[in-house]
């Protein structure tokens, strides 16, 4: 799981988060294990006319 578990519902409601932000905490180590290192996304061009074929 790449996020901290949400607060459990009580009587059909979730309690208000007490932490700053939207209440979502990302486990960056778990995310990097799934995604890997960032790499540039280079555009590819058509050989005939030089138009972009995949961005």
Phi and psi in radians as a Rosetta constraint file:
Dihedral C 1 N 2 CA 2 C 2 CIRCULARHARMONIC -1.722 0.35
Dihedral N 2 CA 2 C 2 N 3 CIRCULARHARMONIC -0.047 0.35
Dihedral C 2 N 3 CA 3 C 3 CIRCULARHARMONIC -2.161 0.35
Dihedral N 3 CA 3 C 3 N 4 CIRCULARHARMONIC 2.748 0.35
Dihedral C 3 N 4 CA 4 C 4 CIRCULARHARMONIC -1.213 0.35
Dihedral N 4 CA 4 C 4 N 5 CIRCULARHARMONIC 2.460 0.35
Dihedral C 4 N 5 CA 5 C 5 CIRCULARHARMONIC -1.003 0.35
Dihedral N 5 CA 5 C 5 N 6 CIRCULARHARMONIC 2.459 0.35
Dihedral C 5 N 6 CA 6 C 6 CIRCULARHARMONIC -1.252 0.35
Dihedral N 6 CA 6 C 6 N 7 CIRCULARHARMONIC 2.790 0.35
Dihedral C 6 N 7 CA 7 C 7 CIRCULARHARMONIC -1.145 0.35
Dihedral N 7 CA 7 C 7 N 8 CIRCULARHARMONIC 2.437 0.35
Dihedral C 7 N 8 CA 8 C 8 CIRCULARHARMONIC -1.237 0.35
Dihedral N 8 CA 8 C 8 N 9 CIRCULARHARMONIC 2.526 0.35
Dihedral C 8 N 9 CA 9 C 9 CIRCULARHARMONIC -1.236 0.35
Dihedral N 9 CA 9 C 9 N 10 CIRCULARHARMONIC 2.499 0.35
Dihedral C 9 N 10 CA 10 C 10 CIRCULARHARMONIC -2.277 0.35
Dihedral N 10 CA 10 C 10 N 11 CIRCULARHARMONIC 2.069 0.35
Dihedral C 10 N 11 CA 11 C 11 CIRCULARHARMONIC 1.011 0.35
Dihedral N 11 CA 11 C 11 N 12 CIRCULARHARMONIC 0.604 0.35
Dihedral C 11 N 12 CA 12 C 12 CIRCULARHARMONIC 1.502 0.35
Dihedral N 12 CA 12 C 12 N 13 CIRCULARHARMONIC 0.054 0.35
Dihedral C 12 N 13 CA 13 C 13 CIRCULARHARMONIC -2.224 0.35
Dihedral N 13 CA 13 C 13 N 14 CIRCULARHARMONIC 2.648 0.35
Dihedral C 13 N 14 CA 14 C 14 CIRCULARHARMONIC -1.722 0.35
Dihedral N 14 CA 14 C 14 N 15 CIRCULARHARMONIC 2.394 0.35
Dihedral C 14 N 15 CA 15 C 15 CIRCULARHARMONIC -1.178 0.35
Dihedral N 15 CA 15 C 15 N 16 CIRCULARHARMONIC 2.669 0.35
Dihedral C 15 N 16 CA 16 C 16 CIRCULARHARMONIC -1.153 0.35
Dihedral N 16 CA 16 C 16 N 17 CIRCULARHARMONIC 2.394 0.35
Dihedral C 16 N 17 CA 17 C 17 CIRCULARHARMONIC -1.196 0.35
Dihedral N 17 CA 17 C 17 N 18 CIRCULARHARMONIC 2.554 0.35
Dihedral C 17 N 18 CA 18 C 18 CIRCULARHARMONIC -1.750 0.35
Dihedral N 18 CA 18 C 18 N 19 CIRCULARHARMONIC -0.214 0.35
Dihedral C 18 N 19 CA 19 C 19 CIRCULARHARMONIC -1.404 0.35
Dihedral N 19 CA 19 C 19 N 20 CIRCULARHARMONIC 2.714 0.35
Dihedral C 19 N 20 CA 20 C 20 CIRCULARHARMONIC -1.169 0.35
Dihedral N 20 CA 20 C 20 N 21 CIRCULARHARMONIC 2.712 0.35
Dihedral C 20 N 21 CA 21 C 21 CIRCULARHARMONIC 1.646 0.35
Dihedral N 21 CA 21 C 21 N 22 CIRCULARHARMONIC -2.758 0.35
Dihedral C 21 N 22 CA 22 C 22 CIRCULARHARMONIC -1.557 0.35
Dihedral N 22 CA 22 C 22 N 23 CIRCULARHARMONIC 0.026 0.35
Dihedral C 22 N 23 CA 23 C 23 CIRCULARHARMONIC 1.517 0.35
Dihedral N 23 CA 23 C 23 N 24 CIRCULARHARMONIC 0.268 0.35
Dihedral C 23 N 24 CA 24 C 24 CIRCULARHARMONIC -1.980 0.35
Dihedral N 24 CA 24 C 24 N 25 CIRCULARHARMONIC 2.175 0.35
Dihedral C 24 N 25 CA 25 C 25 CIRCULARHARMONIC -2.095 0.35
Dihedral N 25 CA 25 C 25 N 26 CIRCULARHARMONIC 2.116 0.35
Dihedral C 25 N 26 CA 26 C 26 CIRCULARHARMONIC -1.625 0.35
Dihedral N 26 CA 26 C 26 N 27 CIRCULARHARMONIC 2.290 0.35
Dihedral C 26 N 27 CA 27 C 27 CIRCULARHARMONIC -1.460 0.35
Dihedral N 27 CA 27 C 27 N 28 CIRCULARHARMONIC 1.705 0.35
Dihedral C 27 N 28 CA 28 C 28 CIRCULARHARMONIC -1.126 0.35
Dihedral N 28 CA 28 C 28 N 29 CIRCULARHARMONIC -0.562 0.35
Dihedral C 28 N 29 CA 29 C 29 CIRCULARHARMONIC -1.154 0.35
Dihedral N 29 CA 29 C 29 N 30 CIRCULARHARMONIC -0.739 0.35
Dihedral C 29 N 30 CA 30 C 30 CIRCULARHARMONIC -1.165 0.35
Dihedral N 30 CA 30 C 30 N 31 CIRCULARHARMONIC -0.656 0.35
Dihedral C 30 N 31 CA 31 C 31 CIRCULARHARMONIC -1.129 0.35
Dihedral N 31 CA 31 C 31 N 32 CIRCULARHARMONIC -0.791 0.35
Dihedral C 31 N 32 CA 32 C 32 CIRCULARHARMONIC -1.136 0.35
Dihedral N 32 CA 32 C 32 N 33 CIRCULARHARMONIC -0.547 0.35
Dihedral C 32 N 33 CA 33 C 33 CIRCULARHARMONIC -1.152 0.35
Dihedral N 33 CA 33 C 33 N 34 CIRCULARHARMONIC -0.544 0.35
Dihedral C 33 N 34 CA 34 C 34 CIRCULARHARMONIC -1.501 0.35
Dihedral N 34 CA 34 C 34 N 35 CIRCULARHARMONIC -0.643 0.35
Dihedral C 34 N 35 CA 35 C 35 CIRCULARHARMONIC -1.635 0.35
Dihedral N 35 CA 35 C 35 N 36 CIRCULARHARMONIC -0.752 0.35
Dihedral C 35 N 36 CA 36 C 36 CIRCULARHARMONIC 1.637 0.35
Dihedral N 36 CA 36 C 36 N 37 CIRCULARHARMONIC -3.030 0.35
Dihedral C 36 N 37 CA 37 C 37 CIRCULARHARMONIC -1.262 0.35
Dihedral N 37 CA 37 C 37 N 38 CIRCULARHARMONIC 2.507 0.35
Dihedral C 37 N 38 CA 38 C 38 CIRCULARHARMONIC -1.141 0.35
Dihedral N 38 CA 38 C 38 N 39 CIRCULARHARMONIC 2.587 0.35
Dihedral C 38 N 39 CA 39 C 39 CIRCULARHARMONIC -2.464 0.35
Dihedral N 39 CA 39 C 39 N 40 CIRCULARHARMONIC 2.647 0.35
Dihedral C 39 N 40 CA 40 C 40 CIRCULARHARMONIC -1.168 0.35
Dihedral N 40 CA 40 C 40 N 41 CIRCULARHARMONIC 2.547 0.35
Dihedral C 40 N 41 CA 41 C 41 CIRCULARHARMONIC -1.801 0.35
Dihedral N 41 CA 41 C 41 N 42 CIRCULARHARMONIC 1.740 0.35
Dihedral C 41 N 42 CA 42 C 42 CIRCULARHARMONIC -1.596 0.35
Dihedral N 42 CA 42 C 42 N 43 CIRCULARHARMONIC 2.426 0.35
Dihedral C 42 N 43 CA 43 C 43 CIRCULARHARMONIC -1.226 0.35
Dihedral N 43 CA 43 C 43 N 44 CIRCULARHARMONIC 2.623 0.35
Dihedral C 43 N 44 CA 44 C 44 CIRCULARHARMONIC -1.927 0.35
Dihedral N 44 CA 44 C 44 N 45 CIRCULARHARMONIC 2.528 0.35
Dihedral C 44 N 45 CA 45 C 45 CIRCULARHARMONIC -2.104 0.35
Dihedral N 45 CA 45 C 45 N 46 CIRCULARHARMONIC 2.587 0.35
Dihedral C 45 N 46 CA 46 C 46 CIRCULARHARMONIC -1.187 0.35
Dihedral N 46 CA 46 C 46 N 47 CIRCULARHARMONIC 2.367 0.35
Dihedral C 46 N 47 CA 47 C 47 CIRCULARHARMONIC -1.194 0.35
Dihedral N 47 CA 47 C 47 N 48 CIRCULARHARMONIC -0.526 0.35
Dihedral C 47 N 48 CA 48 C 48 CIRCULARHARMONIC -1.334 0.35
Dihedral N 48 CA 48 C 48 N 49 CIRCULARHARMONIC -0.917 0.35
Dihedral C 48 N 49 CA 49 C 49 CIRCULARHARMONIC -2.052 0.35
Dihedral N 49 CA 49 C 49 N 50 CIRCULARHARMONIC -0.050 0.35
Dihedral C 49 N 50 CA 50 C 50 CIRCULARHARMONIC 1.384 0.35
Dihedral N 50 CA 50 C 50 N 51 CIRCULARHARMONIC 0.158 0.35
Dihedral C 50 N 51 CA 51 C 51 CIRCULARHARMONIC -1.304 0.35
Dihedral N 51 CA 51 C 51 N 52 CIRCULARHARMONIC 2.699 0.35
Dihedral C 51 N 52 CA 52 C 52 CIRCULARHARMONIC -1.266 0.35
Dihedral N 52 CA 52 C 52 N 53 CIRCULARHARMONIC 2.240 0.35
Dihedral C 52 N 53 CA 53 C 53 CIRCULARHARMONIC -1.924 0.35
Dihedral N 53 CA 53 C 53 N 54 CIRCULARHARMONIC -0.352 0.35
Dihedral C 53 N 54 CA 54 C 54 CIRCULARHARMONIC -2.756 0.35
Dihedral N 54 CA 54 C 54 N 55 CIRCULARHARMONIC 2.118 0.35
